[in-house]
């Protein structure tokens, strides 16, 4: 679970699975809002200025953000880490 702070996101909660693939971001980690499903959801509902600040370096477009708002959720495949969906 992430919280937006400016043009970055901070992990505020995480749940590690008991078995299988583990790709959990440690609580307190700061990440850019340029790739990943969390990086799409937060700017999708942010003000226009934040969206314009994030988009130049993002692996998604303003159209992607509009789709996220319409659907209410986001997904990503290998955006933040190769081979991880």
C-alpha positions in Angstrom: 0.0 0.0 0.0 1.4 3.4 -1.0 0.9 7.0 -0.1 1.7 9.8 -2.5 4.2 12.5 -1.4 4.8 15.0 -4.2 5.9 13.0 -7.2 7.1 10.0 -5.2 5.3 7.2 -3.4 6.0 5.7 0.0 5.2 2.1 1.0 3.1 2.4 4.2 2.0 -1.3 4.5 3.0 -4.6 3.0 2.0 -8.3 3.5 4.6 -11.0 2.7 3.1 -14.2 1.4 4.0 -17.4 3.5 5.3 -19.2 0.4 5.9 -18.7 -3.3 7.2 -15.6 -5.1 8.1 -12.8 -2.8 8.5 -9.3 -4.2 7.4 -7.2 -1.3 8.6 -3.6 -1.0 9.8 -2.8 2.6 7.6 -0.4 4.6 9.1 3.1 4.4 10.6 2.6 0.9 10.3 5.6 -1.4 9.8 4.9 -5.1 9.2 7.1 -8.1 5.8 7.2 -9.7 7.1 6.2 -13.1 6.4 2.4 -13.3 4.2 -0.2 -11.6 0.5 -0.4 -10.8 0.8 1.7 -7.6 2.6 4.4 -9.7 -0.4 4.5 -12.0 -3.2 4.7 -9.4 -1.8 7.5 -7.4 -1.3 10.1 -10.2 -4.5 9.0 -11.8 -6.4 10.6 -8.9 -3.9 13.4 -8.3 -4.1 17.0 -9.5 -3.1 17.9 -13.0 0.1 19.5 -12.0 1.3 16.3 -10.3 0.2 14.2 -13.3 2.2 16.5 -15.7 5.3 16.3 -13.4 5.2 12.5 -13.4 4.4 11.7 -17.0 7.6 12.7 -18.7 9.6 10.0 -17.0 6.8 7.4 -16.8 6.3 4.1 -18.6 2.7 5.1 -19.1 0.7 7.9 -20.6 -2.1 10.3 -19.7 -4.4 7.9 -21.6 -3.3 5.1 -19.2 -4.3 7.3 -16.2 -7.7 8.0 -17.7 -8.2 4.3 -18.1 -7.2 3.7 -14.5 -9.8 6.3 -13.4 -12.5 4.7 -15.5 -11.7 1.1 -14.3 -10.9 2.0 -10.7 -7.7 -0.2 -10.7 -4.3 -0.6 -12.4 -2.1 -3.4 -13.4 1.5 -3.7 -14.6 3.7 -6.4 -16.1 7.5 -6.1 -15.9 7.4 -2.3 -15.6 9.3 -2.0 -12.3 11.1 -5.3 -12.3 11.7 -7.5 -15.4 9.7 -10.7 -15.4 7.5 -9.6 -12.5 3.8 -8.9 -13.0 
